[in-house]
Amino acid sequence: MATTPLKTIIGGTIAGTLTQDKAGLISFRYDEGYRGVPLSLSMPISNRTYTQERLLPYLFGLLPDSETQRRAISLEFEVRPNNPVALLTHIGRDCPGGVQFCKEEDLEAVLGRTGAYHPISEHEIARRLSSIRQDETASWMGGEESWSLGGNQGKFALGFHGGTWCECTGAAATTHIFKNGVVGFKLQALNEYVCMKTAARSGISTATVEYRFFEDEPALIVSRYDRVLDASGNIVRLHQEDFCQALGVMPSQKYTADGGPAVHDALRLLCTTEQDHLNLLLFTHILFFNCLIGAPDAHAKNYSLILGRGRNAAVAPMYDVASGLAYENLRRKGRLAMAVGGENRFGRVGSGAIHRYMGGNDPALAAMLEKAEFTEDSCTAIMADLAQEIPVSMAEVFDEAEANGIPGAAELRERMLGAVCENCAKTLALL
């Protein structure tokens, strides 16, 4: 195996070098003098060399969770699907967050933001949505694209440039993610849209979403919160990572039930950030919202941090959330991916669970939360406020969806709204 050094760029600045040696071992070292944003909270800036034990959770977190999808991409570039360095050599110029990877000879082009935006028709977008829906082995990417996305759900990234949708090549930054819903769950993309809009109306910071059709293919369009426009109208990449990456956990273990992060791991992590109190508030709002709408897939990869220098990190806006209460099987058997105070059943998170969430059985965690001035009373108030607000906000979102003639809105309302309202009422009774 040939040595594969990749220059690592964070926020437009060279940060270090990612290397794979002839034996296949991976390492990363920050450049001497680099003082910018760290690659990950799990890899603070230092003069040490980070080995693959620390690196693999971060690198695989940049790639699709689905081995089938990684295989589809690997076949296109004739590399191995479980070699993250090999994959990022080809699709590492537009990753989640502000990180980019490229060969030394391509460094000037990447730093110079060379790349191109190629307008794409609505027909072609519809074709790509249809391909993802019908064939799980199909690559999410177009032939010349070089972006990477994490997760398991089918999706692809485009840029909105010059008033039109575009495929992005080279170092051109994507701005939006397109999803057509989880196969096997009817109206799942619309479900996610309703839940995201409900969260925003309930006062929770969320990624901006739109729901529309391309020909007869539905799409949830998510504006990337890790892409912003500067004063000159240029797209700037913000660095971020999910909680699995920050905690050094492989994506395959993203669920607590699979040995992945539990709520107390997330709380301890947030207590180490500079804005600990604010981050605990933001995380708790998102977590409790997921409890109240019965979201079964809110695992550690569906919570993220926007990174600054050192331990300056902020909980990212909510993304990738949908209610399991719209589906009969999940109403009966669904569970929270991250239990609150040991309770993972919908409608069962009450005062006792909140007490345990606040370290009621863990003096060390309780002391950390107290130091951050985060109290049990404030948590109870968050849950009560959301339980009262969500039914009102969700009804308003459905009203607007039906008024705008969105297909399936009335059906989804009948299946989901009542169940969510019941879940909120059960929770209020337990506080």
N, C-alpha and C positions, 0 to 999 in steps of 0.2 A: 504494500500500500504506500503510495507516494505521500510525502509530507504536504499538508494543505494549510498554509498560513492565510488567514483572513483578517484584514484590517477591520477593526470594530469602531464604528462611528456612532456617537450618541449626541443627538441634537445638533448635528452638523459639525461636531468637533471630533477629531481622532482621539479615541479613548485608550486603545490598546490593541492587542493581537490575539486572535483565537487560532490555536494550532492543533492539528492532528498529526501525530508522528507516524512513522512507518509501521509501527505495531498497532495503530488505530487508536492510541490513547490521546485524549483531548485535554488541552490546558488553555488557560487564559491568563494574561498578565497585562495590567494597566501600564501605559507608557509613563516613563519617568517625567514628573512634572504635571501630569494630568490632575486637575482639581475640579472637574465638572461633576455632573450627575453620575452616581454609581450605576453600573450595569444592573445590579439588583441589591436590595437590602441584605440579601444573603451573601453578597460579595462586596463588602465595603472597600473603598479605595485604599490600597496599601501597596507595599513593594513585594508582597508574596505572590507566588504562582498558584492560581486556583486549579485544582485537578478535576477530573471528570465527575467524581462523586458529587461535587458541588455544582458543576456545570450542567449535567444532563437534565435535572429538573427544569432549569431555566430554558435551555435550548429547546427541549421537546415542548415546552409551554408556548413557544413561538409557532409551532407546527400543528397541523390538524391532529386531533386525538385519534381519529379513525386510521387504523392501519391500512384499511382498504384505500383510503384517499392518499395516504403517504405512498402507497405502492403505485397508484395511478400517476402521481407526480414523478416518482423515481423511474418509472418506465419511460416517461417522456425525456428524461435527462440521462438515462442509462447509469443510474447510481443506485445504491442500496437504500431501501425505504426506512431502515432503522439507523441510518448514519446521519445525524442532524447536521454535521459540518458539511457533508457532501450535498445535502439538500439545500442548505443555506447558501452554498456557493452559487446556486442558480436562482433561488427565490428569496434571497436575504436583503434585497435593496429597499424593501418596503414592508417591514415587520410591524407587529403590534408594538406601540410605543414609539420611542425616538431612536431606536437602534437600527443600524444598517450594517451589513457585512459585504465585503467585496475583496477581490484579489488585489494585490499591490498595484498591478498594472492598470486596474480600473479605478484607482483611488481618485485621481484627478477628475475623472468624469463624474464620479458620485459627489465629490465635494463641490464641483461646479454645477450641481443640480441638473446635469444633462439628462434628458429623457424626453419623452414625447407623450402627448395626449391625442389619441386617435378616436374621433367621434364614432359612436356606436348607435345603430338604429334601434328603435323600440322592438322591431321584429327580431333582431339579434339578441336583445335582452330576453325576450320571450323564449327564444330558442334555448338560451343558456339555463333559464329557470326550468324549462321543461326537461332538459337533459339531466339536471340534478334530481328532479322529482322522479324520473323514470328509471335512472340507471345509477346506482350507488357507486359503481366502479368508474364512472366517468370523472375525469379531472375537473376540479372546480375552476381551473385557470384556462385562459386563452393561450394560444401558442407562443406569443411573444411577451407575455406578462411576467413580472418578477416580484410579485408580492407574496406574502405569506399570512395566513390567518390560523389561529388556534381553534379549538372546539371540535365537536363531533357532528354538529348539524351542517347540512349542505349550505353553502354560501359562496359568494364571490364579491370582490371589491372593484369599484369603479371610481373614477374621479369626475366631479362636476366642474367643468372648465369651459369658460366662454359661453355659458348658458346652455350647455348640452352635456349629455353623459358621454364619457370617454373611457376607453381602455388605456391603462397606464403602462408604459414600458420604460426600461432603464431605471433612473432614479426618480422618475415622476411620482409624486405622492398621491395615493388614493384618498378619497374623502368620504366615501359612503360604502356601507356593506349591504348587500342584497340577500335576503333570505325568503324562501317560499314555504317555510313551516316544516315541522317534523313529520315525516311520512308515518301514516297510521293513526294520526290524531287529527280529526276533522277540524278545519278552520283554525289550526294551531297558530298560523301567522297572524290572523286576525285577533286571536286570543292574546298573543303577545302585544300587539298594538294597543288593545283595550287596556291591558294591565299597565303598560308603560304610560299611557295617557292618564290613567287613573292615579298612578303614583305621582306624576307631575302635578295634577290638580290637588293632591293631598299634601303638597309641600315638600316632596322628596326630589332631590336633584336627580334627573334622569337624562339619558341620551335622547336627543331629538329623533322622533320617528315619523314616518309617513307610510300609509297603506294605500296601494294603488294597483291597478291591473296593467299588464303589458300584453296586449291582445287578450287572450283568455287565461293568462297566467297571473295569479296573485303574487304580490311581493311586499314584504316588510322592508322598508328602506331605512337604515339606521345611519344617522350622521355620526361620523367618528369624533368622539370627544378628544381623542389624542391627535387631532389635526385642527389647527386654528389658522386664521389669516392674520398676518402682521399688517402694520400701517401701510405697507407698499402693495398689499394684496397678494403677497407670496404665502404659500402654504407652509406652515411651520409644524414640525413633528414634536409632540410632547412625549416625554418618556414615561412609561408606566409598566406595571407588572401585576399579574394576578396574585392572589394570596398563596397559591401553591408555589409559585416561583419565589415569592418573598420568604416562604417558610422552608424552601428546599425540598419540596415534595413532588414526586413524579405525577404527571397528569393522570396516569392509570390508577392513582390512588386519590383522586380528587374527592370522592365520597368518604365521609367519616366511617361508614360501614365497611369500607375497603381498607381501613387503616389510615385514611387521610386526615386532614385537619379537622378538629372539632372547634366549637364556638370558643372554648377557653383558649385555644391556640391563637385564634384571631384576636381576642381581647388582649392577650399578653403582647402580641406583636404591636398592636395599636398603642399600648401603654409605653412603648419604647420610641414612639415618634415625637417630634417636637411639639406638634399640635395635638397632644394626646386627648384632651377633653373633647375638642371639636370632632376628632376622628371617631371617638367612641360614640358620640351622639349620631353622627352620620351613618356609621355602620349599624347601630341599633335600629334606627329608622328603617333602613333597607331590610334588615333581618326580620323585624316585626311585621313589616308589610308583607314579606314572603309568607310568614306564618298565617296572617289573616286572610290572604287570598288563596291559601292552600297550594303554594308553589313547591312541587316535589323535587325540582332540579336546581335549587339554589345552593350548589356545592361551592367549594373554595375557589374554583376557577371562575365563578361568576361574581366574585368580588375582587376589585382591583384597587391599586394605589397609583396616583400620579406622583412621580418622584421629583424631588429637588436635590440639592446638595446635602450630603451627610444623611441625617435622619429626618430631614424635612420632607415629609410625604403627606399626601391628602387622600382620603377615601374618594375614589372616582365615582362619577354618576352611575346610577343603576342602569343595568343592561341585561338583556337575555333573561327575561322573567315572564312566566305564563302560569295560569292557574290550572291545577290538576282537577279542580272541582267541576270543570266543564265535562268531565268524562266519568261515566258511571263506575268503571273499574277503579279509577284513582280516588273517587269519593269514598269507596269502601276500603281500599287497601293502600292508598297513597300515604307516604310519610315524608316529613321534612328531611332534606339531605343533611342539614346541620341542626341537631336537637338544641332546644333552648332549655337550659337547666336540666338536661337529661330527658326532656319530653319532646318527642317527635311526632305525636299524633295531632292531626288537624283539630282545632277547636278545644284543645286540652292545655294550652299554655296559659296558665293563670298566675296568681300571686306566688304560689309555692315555687313554680318553675322560674319566675323572675328572681326570687330570692336566691335560688341556686345559681342562676345566671350571673348574679352579682358576687359570686364567690362565697355563698352561704355555707358550702361544704369545703371551701378551699381558702384558708386564711391568707396564703401568699397572694393569690389573685385578688382577694378582697382588699388587701393592703395596697396593691398596685392601683386598683380602681379608686380607692379613697384618696390616694396621692394625686390622682388625676381629677379629683373633685367630681367624680361621677357617682351618682347616688341611686339607690333602689327606688326612691320616690320619683326621680326623674324618669326612670325606665317605665315604671307603672303608668305615669302620665303619658308617655309616648304611646304605649300600647292602647290606653283608653282613648286618646285623641284619634289615633288612626282607626280604631274599631268603629268610631262614630262617623269619621269622615269618609272612609272608603265606600260604604254603600251609597252615599249621596254622590260622590264623585264618579263612581262607576256607572250609575244610572244616567248621569249627565253625558258621559262619554258615549254610552249606547244611544241616547237620544240623538246626539249629533251624528253618529254613524248611520242611524236609520234615516235621519233627515237628509243626509247626503247620498242616500241610495246605495250604501255599501252592501254588496251581495253577502248574505249569510249573517248579517248583524242581528236581525230579529231572532233567527234560530239560535245563535250563540247566546244572546241575552236570555232566552228561555232556559237554556241549559246551565248557565253559569251564574247569573246575577243573584238568584234566590239562594243558591248554595253558598255564595260568598257572604251574603247578608246573614245567613244562619250561622256561619262560622264566626263572624264578627260578634253576633249576639251571644253565642256560647262563651266567647272569650271575655266579653264584658261581665258576664255573670260570675266568672271565676276570679275577677280582680278584687 
